[in-house]
Amino acid sequence: MDADKDNPNPTIVNASDLPSRRRSNPTAKRPTLFDSLIAPAYPSYAVPLDDLSSPEVSDAASDDEEDTPREEIDAQEIYDLISSIQDPEHPNSLASLAVVNLPDISISPPSSPNSRISTVTVLLTPTTAHCSLGTVIGLAVRVRLENALPPRFRIDVRLKEGTHTTADAVNKQLGDKERVAAAMENGTLVGVIRNMLSTCE
Amino acid sequence: MPATISPLATLTPPCNSRAWSSHPHPHLPIVATACSDKTVRIYSLTNFAQQSSIAGGHKRSIRSCAWKPNSVGESVLATGSFDASAGIWRRWEEGAGKAEAAREVDFTSGLAGGDGAADEEDEEWRFAVILDGHDSEIKSLGFATTAPLLATCSRDKSVWIWEELEDDNFETVAVLQEHEGDVKCVAWSPAEELLASGSYDDQIRLWREDVDDWACCAMLEGHKGTVWWVEFESAERVGALAKTDGLNDEQKALLDVRDTAGPRLASCSDDMTLRIWKRVPKEKPSEPTGQGKMPSIWKNKDFDEEWVQEAILPQVHERAVYAFSWSKKTGRIVSTGSDGKIVVYEERWCNRSGADVAMRDVSPAPGAEEKVPGSGLTEWVAVAVTENAHDVFEVNHAVWAPRSDKDKRYDGEEVIVTTGDDGEVKVWTLDE
């Protein structure tokens, strides 16, 4: 069975070595963030988020009543959202296989005072340079973030440069919203992704 | 910015999931919106309400649709879906097609811009035929205006051309497979049987019939990412360059060359740019008329055409540009994309008078480039920008449409219709 896998013996990181917030129990859900996952991400967030509204936002253009306070979202929170996604062929999380790494997650703020769009970039490190499941893993990460983050985030998921033989082709697919949308109407693929994400909820 | 893009209306009710694109009817004040919920919604641009809908024909998202331009006494809509099929739908409609012809048919009720509820019950869309053949998602489709041809394109890397022999009998006349990636868009020339396609392989191809077979007559390279949309300009000269009074010889020569070359093509891409492409007219005794069929000269000359990039529009978008529309009335281009911006561009004569001549506008030495006037004579300017057009959502499509509501300000006024990931279709005016 293992012989069929692209990488039968992946390196597995000890769970206690994975990045987490020191002040919180890594297994505890962060209530503020997950509230926004359960409720429709838009147009309004739960009221208790008020105290988290960031100063960066309050002086930005908010001429619109629907403008609700933005919670701060940092790389650690993005990491927490995707680290527990299960690898499609190993009984391990993407974090423990070091496919997802905290330093490879970045968030770009809106490019101008008028813009309200932030960009999350996640660079993935496949376990082997020819892993045929790179696209599926990337898709799972993108779908997870699309479902979990408010729509003001644009999500760029890519394979880290030099980590994969067909990185450019995989990256182009992951960046194509039409292909991603069509893939999510493919029952087989949706089943695989749902399975990978089952460890997230 | 000299102009402002102002919200006029949001069409109701919105789709509750992603809406992909909205297509104005060739004659009636309605748009057809392709939705990811497998439906097409037909909205009135007169009262901004939904008038009818098409459902139950496709198993997956409807990505795009296209109105048949010359249908008589009825509306004909083609739908392209992620389920790999295209559907043809019909609905009797007074005012659809040619006005005189429409009166010859006895209609039970008029529909143009009519009140929604009654129409929906009395006048259903009739499913006419399904076009099967593509292996995977259909991304775009379009009817030719100069012949009974429909083009479809797909993730299967192919472009299909279908000929409508008689009603509901479509025959495949070509399967064009030169693209090396998904074909994202197709567009017909308004002046001749010339088809453009844009692809995931970053290239644009032009297709024409060569004796009996359709083949690629030009490949346009330049974009550094997926080409999301292509569209030809109007066959007639319109907009800021339409007036010929007071032009100098150089400017007149440019317009002459353009008339000879035929309508230009524009494209937009994942690389965040919009580009204009032009045909290089061939050296020959007689010139293409740009009307209807290609002149007979082609049969004796090389089939291949030479197209070159004429301009890159001012860089305003910060993410992928998904769609644009080239106004047949004003010659202006409106674009939109992942960054949620709507941008309007206009082509103008460069200001070359007296002291205002900028360094970049310095004329070439007399005679040096006489043969190819063009570059440097005109410039594209962004005349209006709005951000967050669909709140924080991506905008998938923008198109010009005739303004048809009661507050229309002047004859020929156009509105911008945008379609977004929030499922909404919004209507905008351009205020100068």
Interface residues (C-beta under 8 A of the other chain):
Chain A: Y42 P43 E66 S111 S112 N114 S115 R116 I117 P150 P151 R152 R154 K172 G175 D176 K177 E178 R179 A181 A182 E185
Chain B: R18 S36 R60 S61 R63 F82 S136 E137 K139 R155 D182 K184 Y200 T226 D270 E318 R319 S338 D339 G340 E387 N388 D391 V392 F393 E394 D421 D422
